Amino acid sequence: LKRRVEKSPCVTAEELRKDLSDVGTEVSAQTIRRTLRNEGLHARTPRRTPLLSPKNKKSRLQYAKSHVDKPQKFWDSVLWTDETKLELFGSMDQRYVWRRKNKAYEEKNTLPTVKHGGGSIMLWGCFASAGTGKLQRVQGTMNSLQYQEILDDNVMQSNVSQASGL
């Protein structure tokens, strides 16, 4: 059980019970849950993380390593921007993974998220160490011209940019 769960953390206790039944061992799903808990494995909701390519993960790690020793004054001058799509009617299903304590962000214990679906709105926002800036609704599909217009219209008007000395 332990090996199977560590290899496939999303497997359910009922699936494990059926697998055991197929080879002639009859136990209840509750017995399987209890056994796994005794081994330090608990059913928890997987952390949702962005779906990133190996290249993107490597690039982000390289960025973090090259900036880890930057002084606070440097970070006070950084304005972070991002855009996101909010799903108005997202999936409501509940999933669990079997994992040990403090292992929530191991890749096998996360649920990669992708942005898709029905009713949604696209938003752009910014923030800095001094606080949050403006939030702008993005109409349609954002292209480079629209992105530049959003920056022109919002960055300098955001209090965080003035407070941070940007």
Steps between C-alpha positions, in 0.01 A plus 500: 500500500771741605702452179192537280387818675846657491520423126141613426385737778163571334382138527191465719454258788215342303729441200758343732230278652395383153862428400545287812168325438612415144794304646289327767546727804175638640528810719285807540591843368494621862764240595715627213461861617586403858807303385626789288446748785702270728779524241487881520307542174186713518244588233538871436388738231778552244650847477410676178806619315550655156565250223862578407726343241839363613664791311287754687575334837873514424477866398311593818748316720791673326332839557444423869860389551639809326286734714507327840762736647352827373455758779157615618553836327515318167171318568338825616553632145340202324148521364347160430229468237290205399182411324260221576182351368232441763251225425152597611372144490805288575512131581378422848628141526704405804813289469743363754856375502664270753806681633717550802509814711706785346492340153216712359704663224680194368396488136324165531280645778382807307221552251622705203250763396423623153285793406200395292126468514182701466420837648814682602664840526861594442669735747835680515645631825818617665658517844823596673636483852302816582167340411264423217448708188217527254294209376396518135250285315640377169252505212538222244832333430802694622764576239822699539335831406221454754756396764704817436184711529413335832851575629481862377156551655559330835860470617569867564155551651551222751590631844742212548716622214526846657554363852769266372680772307447334162 
